[in-house]
Amino acid sequence: KGKNNFGIVGAKYTSDVLEYVDFYQDEIVLAVPNNEHYNWASETVDIASLLSNKFIFRKKGSGTRLIVENSLTDLGIHLDNLNITSFIDSNEMIKKMIELELGVSFISKLAIKNEIDLGLIKTYRIKDLELMRNFYFVYHRHRTLSPIAEAFRDFLIDWKGSKLD
């Protein structure tokens, strides 16, 4: 709608006017409360064993939800198969709900780094489910970026290149 010059997003959407610059890869993990109930021996769990858990999901439009939903569908699991208790718009709210033991969720490992370090949340990977996502700098390809936004875009491109070395 022209309100923003650029954005940082976690998923690409088909568009003739948006240009995406890939600059960072993150892992989406299953985040659970750090309590005795979720004291599994392995860092990887079978999705079938989780179907009875209360799930907290992002609302439609979230890049995280899109990736998780598509990956689950590839395994033959639809959202209707999960015990979803809430659809939430905010990662901060999801983190608090997990800490309060109201459910589990798929969330960016980067987004819960502090909660992991503080011992509030534990994470697991799901067997046969590869949940990696890229972050993109996105802008309108037919509009000129401000010099600061252009410098930021170029910084991200250079930064990604240095991370690959």
N, C-alpha and C positions, 0 to 999 in steps of 0.2 A: 504493500500500500504506500510505500515511499516514506514511511515514518522513521526508518532506521537506515543508516548508511551501510551497515554490515552486521553480521551476527556470528555467534559461535553455536553450532548445532551438532547433534549426535547422530543424525541420519540424513541421507540425501533423499529429496523428493523430486520427482520428475518435474522439470520446469525449463521452458525455453529462455527464460530471462535471468536465471540465477547461475552464478559461477561458484563452484566449490573448490576450496583448496584444502586438501587433506594434510593435517599436521600432527596428529597425536592418536595413538591407539590405546584403548582402555579395555579392561575385562569386566564383564558383568558377572556377578557372583550371587549365590543364594546367601542372603544375610539372615541370621537367626539370633535370638537372644542368647547371651552368654550365660546359660544355666545348665543344670544337670540333664534336663530333658533332651537337649541337643548336644550330647557328649558322644558323638560318633567317633569311632576309631580311625576312620579314613577321612582324608580331605575331600574325597570324591564319593558322592552318594547316588543311588539309583532314583530317578524321578518317580518311579512307581511307588517307592516307599514314602513319598512326600504328599501323595494325593489327598490324604486326609487332613493335612495341616491347614490352618487358616492362612490364606494368602492375602497380602496387601499388594495391589497392582497400581501402576501409574494410569492416569486417565488417557483416553485416546488422544493422539497427537504427539505423545512422548516418543522420542527416538528409542529409549530403553524398551518401552513396551513393544514397539514395532519389531525390534530385533528378537526379543524374547518370544513374542507371539509367533513370528515366522519360524523360529528355531523349534519351538514346541510342536507346531503344526507339521514340520518335517519329520518329527518322531511319532506322529499320529495322535498327539495330545492337543486337544482344543481347550480354550479357556473354560468351557462348560464342564470339563472334566476336573477342574480344580475347585477347591472350596474357597472362592474369593469372597472375602468379607467386606472389602473396601476398595474403592477406586479413588486414588488421591492425586492431587495436582502438584504436590511439593515433596522433594526429596527430604527436606528437613522434617516434615510431618511423618513421612514413612520411617525415618530413622528413630524418631521418638516413639512411634507405635511399636517398633521392634523392641526397643529398650524396655518398654512397658509390658512386653510379652503378649501383645495383642495379635501377633502373627509374624509371618516370615515374608520376605520379598526378594525379588531380583533387583539388584541395584549396582551401580557403578562402584567398583572397588576403590577408585579414586575418591568418590563422594563420601565413603565411610572410613577413610584412612584414620582420622582422629578417633572415631568410636572403636575401631579395632585396636589402636594403640592404647586406648584407655581401658580395654577389656570389657566394653559394654556390649559389643556385637562380635559374633564369630561368623566366619564365611566358609562356604563349601562350594566345590565345583560339582556340576551334575554330569554323571557318566553319559557319554555319547552326545553331549550338548556343548558345542563350541560357541561361547558367547563373547566374542570380541567385537568391539565397535570402534569406529574412527570418529574423531572430532574434526569438524570442518570450519574453516573461515568461509563465510558465504556472503556474497554481495551481488547487486544487480549489475549484470554485465554491460548494460547500455548507459550506465551512469558513471560519472567520474568520481572516484574516491577522493576524499580530502587528503592532503599530504600526510597527515598523521595516520589516518586509516590505511593509506597505501604503505607507509613505513612499517606499520604493525603487520600488515599482510606479508611484506617482504621479510620482516623479522621471523615470522612463523615459518616461512618457506626455508630460510637459512637455518633456523633452529632445528627443524625436522631433518635437514640434510646433515647437520652436525651430529644428531642422535643416531644416524644410520652408520656413521664411521666407526 
